[in-house]
Amino acid sequence: MSLDSSPLPCSILLLAGGRGQRMGGQDKGLLPWQGEPLIAHVQRLVRPLTDDLIISCNRNHERYATYADQLVSDDSPDYPGPLAGIRAGLGAARHTHVLILPCDVPQIDARLLAELRTTAQRNPLLPVMVRHGEFWEPLICVIPTGLRTAVEQAWHAGERSPRKIFLQLGGIGLACPADDPRLANLNTPELLLPRPGVSE
């Protein structure tokens, strides 16, 4: 039986539109890890799960286009944060729900994605976010596209925190272990380096 047995149809949004401040301004999704760009690892995992794979990016569109069905960009030129990419993705999505992932979690696995979608199927009107301990991961989530208007209203009211907005909208958590290696963000140059004794 497939790990992804949920019939919930999802668009999938990969967030790769950041400024890359911790990477010295480099485009994080295109930086190599284990011989491939970060975006390639995440894209390979999610590609079988959807016919609507969206990447949010603000540069290098030609390179990202090879990994996606459609690209979206922020409607503001000043890198206003991940919520801008989420807004764009919600506006472009072709399905009733959007599964959102950042580009820097290449160790996430199919089981976790299946659990996210199954939880969203049971709670179809609410955001579902990964939670480990007291920490929420609002960029690893499933969002109903029906909440787009509420997200837009919060944005125009000045809110920029996806976590705050999703919790205000009744967001629920999918519990993961506090030290779950699948959730590791490879968001600094040091984390992309090979570890001693680990082959590339």
C-alpha positions as CSV (number, residue, x, y, z in Angstrom):
1,M,0.0,0.0,0.0
2,S,1.3,3.5,-0.8
3,L,2.4,5.7,2.0
4,D,0.5,8.4,0.3
5,S,-3.0,6.9,0.4
6,S,-4.8,10.1,1.1
7,P,-7.3,11.0,-1.7
8,L,-7.0,14.7,-0.8
9,P,-6.0,16.4,-4.0
10,C,-3.3,19.0,-3.3
11,S,-1.3,21.6,-5.2
12,I,2.2,21.6,-3.8
13,L,4.1,24.8,-3.2
14,L,7.8,24.8,-2.7
15,L,9.2,28.0,-1.2
16,A,12.4,29.2,-2.8
17,G,11.9,32.9,-3.0
18,G,14.0,34.1,0.0
19,R,16.8,36.5,0.1
20,G,19.3,33.9,1.3
21,Q,20.7,36.1,4.0
22,R,22.2,33.2,5.9
23,M,23.7,31.9,2.7
24,G,25.5,35.2,1.9
25,G,22.7,36.2,-0.5
26,Q,22.9,33.1,-2.6
27,D,19.8,31.5,-4.0
28,K,19.3,28.8,-1.4
29,G,17.2,26.4,-3.4
30,L,19.9,26.0,-6.1
31,L,22.8,25.4,-3.7
32,P,24.2,21.8,-3.8
33,W,23.6,19.2,-1.2
34,Q,24.8,15.6,-1.8
35,G,25.5,16.5,-5.4
36,E,22.2,18.1,-6.4
37,P,20.5,21.4,-5.7
38,L,18.4,21.5,-2.6
39,I,15.2,22.1,-4.7
40,A,15.9,18.8,-6.6
41,H,15.7,16.7,-3.5
42,V,12.4,18.1,-2.3
43,Q,10.9,18.2,-5.9
44,R,11.8,14.5,-6.4
45,L,9.8,13.5,-3.3
46,V,6.7,15.5,-4.1
47,R,6.5,15.2,-7.8
48,P,4.5,12.0,-7.7
49,L,2.0,13.5,-5.3
50,T,0.5,16.2,-7.6
51,D,-0.2,17.4,-11.1
52,D,0.2,21.0,-9.9
53,L,3.7,21.6,-8.5
54,I,4.3,25.3,-7.9
55,I,7.6,26.9,-7.0
56,S,7.8,30.4,-5.4
57,C,11.0,32.0,-6.6
58,N,12.2,35.6,-7.2
59,R,15.2,34.9,-9.4
60,N,16.7,32.2,-11.6
61,H,13.3,31.5,-13.0
62,E,14.7,29.5,-16.0
63,R,16.4,27.0,-13.7
64,Y,13.4,26.6,-11.4
65,A,11.0,26.1,-14.3
66,T,12.5,22.7,-15.0
67,Y,11.3,21.5,-11.6
68,A,7.7,22.9,-11.6
69,D,4.4,23.0,-13.4
70,Q,4.1,26.7,-12.7
71,L,6.2,29.5,-11.0
72,V,5.0,32.3,-8.9
73,S,6.9,35.4,-7.5
74,D,6.3,37.9,-4.8
75,D,4.2,40.9,-5.8
76,S,6.7,43.1,-3.9
77,P,10.4,43.6,-4.9
78,D,11.8,43.7,-1.4
79,Y,11.7,40.1,-0.3
80,P,8.9,40.5,2.3
81,G,9.2,37.0,3.6
82,P,7.6,33.6,3.1
83,L,4.1,34.8,3.5
84,A,4.4,36.6,0.2
85,G,5.2,33.3,-1.5
86,I,2.4,31.6,0.2
87,R,-0.1,34.3,-0.9
88,A,1.1,33.9,-4.5
89,G,0.8,30.1,-4.3
90,L,-2.7,30.2,-2.8
91,G,-3.7,32.4,-5.7
92,A,-2.2,30.1,-8.4
93,A,-3.2,26.7,-6.9
94,R,-5.5,24.5,-8.9
95,H,-6.7,22.3,-6.1
96,T,-8.7,22.8,-2.9
97,H,-5.6,22.5,-0.7
98,V,-2.0,23.5,-0.9
99,L,0.8,21.4,0.7
100,I,3.6,23.9,1.5
101,L,7.3,23.1,2.0
102,P,10.5,25.2,2.1
103,C,13.2,24.3,-0.3
104,D,15.8,23.6,2.5
105,V,14.3,20.5,4.1
106,P,15.7,17.8,1.8
107,Q,15.4,15.1,4.6
108,I,11.6,15.3,4.8
109,D,10.0,12.0,3.8
110,A,6.9,10.6,2.2
111,R,5.4,9.3,5.4
112,L,5.3,12.8,7.0
113,L,3.7,14.2,3.9
114,A,1.1,11.5,3.9
115,E,0.3,12.2,7.6
116,L,0.0,15.9,6.8
117,R,-2.5,15.3,4.0
118,T,-4.5,12.7,6.0
119,T,-4.8,15.1,8.9
120,A,-5.9,17.9,6.5
121,Q,-8.4,15.5,5.0
122,R,-9.9,15.0,8.4
123,N,-9.9,18.8,9.1
124,P,-10.6,20.1,5.6
125,L,-11.4,23.7,6.6
126,L,-8.3,24.3,8.8
127,P,-4.6,24.9,8.3
128,V,-2.5,21.9,9.4
129,M,1.1,22.6,10.5
130,V,3.9,20.4,11.7
131,R,4.5,20.9,15.4
132,H,7.4,19.5,17.5
133,G,7.4,20.3,21.2
134,E,6.4,23.9,21.6
135,F,7.6,24.8,18.1
136,W,5.3,25.2,15.1
137,E,6.6,24.8,11.6
138,P,4.2,27.0,9.6
139,L,6.1,26.5,6.4
140,I,5.5,22.7,6.5
141,C,1.8,22.6,6.3
142,V,-1.4,22.1,4.3
143,I,-3.7,25.1,3.8
144,P,-7.2,25.1,2.3
145,T,-7.3,27.5,-0.7
146,G,-10.6,28.7,0.7
147,L,-8.6,30.6,3.3
148,R,-6.9,32.8,0.7
149,T,-9.2,35.8,1.4
150,A,-8.5,35.6,5.1
151,V,-4.7,35.4,4.5
152,E,-5.0,38.4,2.2
153,Q,-6.9,40.4,4.8
154,A,-4.2,39.6,7.4
155,W,-1.5,40.6,5.0
156,H,-3.1,43.9,4.2
157,A,-3.6,44.5,7.9
158,G,0.2,44.3,8.3
159,E,0.7,40.7,9.6
160,R,3.7,38.9,8.1
161,S,3.9,35.8,10.3
162,P,2.4,32.7,8.7
163,R,2.3,31.0,12.2
164,K,0.2,33.8,13.7
165,I,-2.2,33.9,10.8
166,F,-2.6,30.1,10.6
167,L,-3.2,29.8,14.4
168,Q,-5.8,32.6,14.2
169,L,-7.5,30.6,11.5
170,G,-7.8,27.6,13.8
171,G,-4.6,25.9,12.7
172,I,-4.0,22.4,14.2
173,G,-0.7,20.6,14.7
174,L,0.7,17.4,13.5
175,A,3.0,16.2,16.3
176,C,6.5,15.2,15.4
177,P,9.4,14.4,17.8
178,A,11.3,17.4,19.1
179,D,14.5,16.3,17.4
180,D,13.0,14.9,14.3
181,P,15.8,14.8,11.7
182,R,13.3,15.1,8.8
183,L,12.6,18.7,9.8
184,A,16.2,19.8,9.7
185,N,16.6,23.2,7.9
186,L,19.8,23.3,5.9
187,N,19.8,27.1,6.0
188,T,23.5,27.9,6.6
189,P,26.5,27.1,4.4
190,E,28.0,24.9,7.2
191,L,24.9,22.6,7.2
192,L,25.4,21.9,3.5
193,L,28.9,20.6,3.9
194,P,29.6,16.9,3.9
195,R,29.9,15.4,7.4
196,P,33.1,13.5,8.3
197,G,32.6,9.8,7.4
198,V,29.5,10.5,5.3
199,S,30.0,10.0,1.6
200,E,28.5,12.4,-1.0
